[in-house]
Amino acid sequence: MTTVDVKKLLDAGVHFGHLTRKRHPNMTPFIFMEKNGTHILDLNQTVNKLDESLKALSKIAKTGRRILFVATKKQAKDILVKHIKPLNMPYITERWPGGMLTNFVTIRKAVKKMTAIDKMKDDGTISTLSKRERLQLDRKRDKLEKDLGSISDMNRLPGAVFIVDIVKEKIAVSEAKKLGIPTFAMVDTNSDPNLVDFPIPSNDDASKSIDIILSCVAKTIQESLKERELDKKSKDSNENKKSK
């Protein structure tokens, strides 16, 4: 499993919290000190909580369940895509679609609309429509792609949700909680860590901080998926030997 030391977290500015007046009382145990009106996080606790999260994420990935990643803030979007897209895990970097989890059936209907438009393009049916109708369908497809993009092939609810900034993504946190889906998150000093199952005390505003945490998460999931694949091949090989 991927691990990270305090020095690397320090260099990435993971320890910088918000102004002291923005402190959420439940974050007090994770705060090391106050400096120039800003809270500084205890990076030893960050390492511990990150390790806990990575172990739990690894177990989920090995079961084959998908992990949904959410980060719609400007400085986190590209970083999330860079680390998560290669894993073939679903992610949301645009506005969170209300009911994404709690009304999953409706979301699946929207995905089916997108698939239907693609099918029309593939089999040539779309060419029988007028230019205006084709334009309308293209616009509709583009909007669906923007809203649902990487979650279009998510056929069932995720095994976990990983969130960058639970204050901004409070709807995602709420929906996951209602359904009992395990939640993992980067939690800054202005957030309530009790809202998620696996809080990682960290600066959720700075791109370097977001980058190093997501890098650790992505590497761990990648390693777990490889282990799952090797286990599967080994199992198949043993079954084939038995059947001969």
C-alpha positions in Angstrom: 0.0 0.0 0.0 1.2 3.5 -0.8 2.5 5.5 2.1 3.6 9.1 2.4 5.9 10.8 4.9 5.3 14.0 6.9 8.1 15.8 5.0 6.3 15.4 1.6 3.0 16.6 3.1 4.8 19.6 4.6 6.4 20.5 1.3 3.0 20.3 -0.4 1.4 22.7 2.2 -1.1 20.0 3.4 -0.8 21.5 6.9 -2.2 24.9 6.1 -5.7 25.3 7.4 -8.2 28.2 7.3 -8.2 31.4 9.3 -8.8 30.7 13.0 -12.2 32.4 13.0 -13.4 29.8 10.4 -12.5 26.8 12.6 -15.1 24.1 13.0 -15.0 23.0 16.7 -14.9 19.3 15.7 -11.6 19.8 13.9 -9.9 20.9 17.1 -8.3 17.5 17.8 -6.5 17.7 14.4 -5.1 21.2 14.9 -1.4 21.5 15.9 -1.1 25.2 16.4 -2.1 28.7 15.3 0.2 30.8 13.3 -0.4 34.4 12.0 -4.2 34.0 12.4 -4.2 30.6 10.6 -4.6 27.1 12.0 -1.9 24.6 11.3 -2.9 20.9 11.0 -1.1 18.1 12.8 0.5 16.2 10.0 1.2 13.2 12.1 -2.6 12.8 12.4 -3.0 13.4 8.7 -0.6 10.5 8.0 -2.5 8.2 10.4 -5.9 9.1 8.9 -4.6 8.8 5.3 -3.2 5.4 6.1 -6.6 4.3 7.5 -8.3 5.6 4.4 -5.9 3.9 2.0 -6.4 0.6 3.8 -10.2 0.9 3.6 -10.1 2.1 -0.1 -7.8 -0.8 -1.0 -10.3 -3.4 0.4 -13.2 -1.8 -1.5 -11.2 -1.7 -4.8 -10.3 -5.4 -4.4 -14.0 -6.3 -4.2 -14.4 -4.8 -7.7 -16.8 -2.1 -6.5 -16.4 1.3 -8.1 -15.3 4.4 -6.1 -16.9 7.7 -7.1 -14.7 10.8 -6.8 -16.2 14.3 -6.4 -14.3 17.6 -6.8 -16.1 20.5 -8.5 -13.9 23.3 -7.2 -11.7 24.9 -9.9 -8.3 24.1 -8.4 -9.2 20.4 -7.9 -10.9 19.5 -11.2 -7.9 18.9 -13.5 -5.9 17.2 -10.7 -8.8 14.8 -10.0 -9.1 13.9 -13.7 -5.3 13.4 -14.0 -5.2 10.8 -11.2 -8.6 9.1 -11.4 -9.3 8.8 -15.2 -6.6 6.3 -15.8 -8.1 4.1 -13.1 -11.4 3.9 -15.0 -13.2 5.1 -11.9 -16.3 7.4 -12.1 -15.8 11.0 -11.1 -17.7 14.3 -11.1 -16.0 17.6 -11.7 -18.9 19.7 -12.8 -22.0 20.5 -10.8 -23.2 17.6 -8.6 -26.5 16.4 -10.2 -29.1 16.4 -7.4 -30.3 12.9 -6.6 -27.1 11.5 -8.2 -27.2 8.7 -5.5 -30.6 9.0 -3.8 -32.4 9.1 -7.2 -30.1 6.9 -9.1 -32.9 5.5 -11.3 -33.5 8.9 -12.8 -29.8 9.4 -13.4 -29.7 6.1 -15.2 -32.5 7.2 -17.4 -30.5 10.3 -18.4 -27.6 8.0 -19.2 -29.8 5.9 -21.4 -30.8 9.0 -23.4 -27.2 9.7 -24.0 -26.6 6.1 -25.1 -29.7 6.3 -27.4 -28.3 9.4 -29.2 -24.9 7.7 -29.6 -26.7 4.6 -31.1 -28.5 6.9 -33.6 -25.2 8.3 -34.7 -23.6 4.9 -35.1 -26.4 3.3 -37.1 -27.1 6.4 -39.2 -30.6 7.0 -38.0 -29.7 10.5 -37.0 -29.1 11.4 -40.7 -32.9 11.0 -41.3 -33.6 13.9 -39.0 -33.7 17.6 -40.0 -30.6 19.8 -39.5 -32.4 21.5 -36.6 -33.3 18.2 -34.9 -29.7 17.0 -35.3 -28.4 20.2 -33.7 -30.9 19.9 -30.8 -29.8 16.3 -30.2 -26.1 17.3 -30.3 -26.7 20.0 -27.8 -28.6 17.6 -25.5 -25.8 15.0 -25.9 -23.1 17.6 -25.0 -25.1 18.7 -21.9 -25.5 15.1 -20.7 -21.8 14.4 -21.4 -20.8 17.5 -19.3 -23.1 16.6 -16.4 -22.7 12.8 -16.4 -19.5 12.2 -18.4 -17.5 9.6 -16.5 -20.4 8.2 -14.6 -22.3 7.1 -17.7 -21.0 3.5 -17.3 -21.8 3.3 -13.6 -24.5 0.7 -13.6 -25.0 0.5 -9.8 -24.4 2.7 -6.8 -20.7 3.1 -5.9 -19.0 1.1 -3.1 -17.6 4.4 -1.7 -17.4 8.1 -2.4 -14.2 10.2 -2.1 -14.8 13.9 -1.8 -12.5 17.0 -2.0 -14.0 19.7 0.3 -17.1 18.5 2.1 -18.3 22.0 2.7 -18.7 22.6 -1.1 -19.9 19.1 -1.8 -22.3 18.9 1.1 -25.1 17.4 -1.1 -22.9 14.6 -2.1 -22.0 13.9 1.5 -25.6 14.0 2.5 -26.8 11.6 -0.2 -24.0 9.1 0.5 -24.8 9.2 4.2 -28.5 8.6 3.6 -27.7 5.4 1.6 -25.0 4.2 4.0 -22.3 4.5 1.3 -18.8 4.8 3.0 -17.4 8.3 2.6 -13.8 9.4 2.4 -12.7 13.1 2.2 -10.1 15.7 2.5 -11.3 17.7 5.5 -10.0 21.2 6.2 -10.2 23.2 9.4 -13.5 24.8 8.5 -15.2 21.4 8.0 -17.0 18.9 10.3 -15.0 15.7 10.2 -17.8 13.8 11.8 -19.9 14.0 8.6 -17.7 11.5 6.8 -16.5 8.0 7.7 -12.9 8.5 6.8 -11.8 12.1 7.2 -8.3 13.1 6.1 -7.3 16.3 7.8 -5.7 18.4 5.0 -5.6 21.6 3.1 -8.4 21.2 0.5 -7.8 24.5 -1.3 -4.1 24.3 -2.5 -3.5 22.4 -5.7 -0.3 20.8 -4.4 -2.0 19.5 -1.3 -4.9 18.1 -3.3 -2.4 16.6 -5.8 -0.4 14.7 -3.2 -3.4 13.2 -1.4 -5.1 12.1 -4.6 -1.8 10.8 -5.9 -1.6 8.5 -2.8 -5.2 7.4 -3.2 -4.8 6.7 -6.9 -1.6 4.7 -6.5 -3.2 2.6 -3.7 -6.3 1.9 -5.9 -4.1 1.0 -8.9 -2.1 -1.5 -6.8 -5.3 -3.0 -5.4 -6.8 -3.4 -8.9 -3.6 -5.1 -10.1 -3.7 -7.5 -7.1 -7.4 -8.3 -7.8 -6.5 -9.1 -11.4 -3.6 -11.3 -10.4 -5.8 -13.1 -7.9 -8.5 -13.6 -10.5 -6.0 -15.1 -13.0 -4.5 -17.4 -10.4 -8.0 -18.6 -9.5 -9.0 -19.2 -13.1 -5.7 -21.0 -13.7 -6.3 -23.3 -10.7 -9.9 -24.0 -11.8 -8.7 -24.9 -15.3 -6.1 -27.3 -13.9 -8.8 -29.0 -11.8 -11.2 -29.4 -14.8 -8.5 -31.2 -16.8 
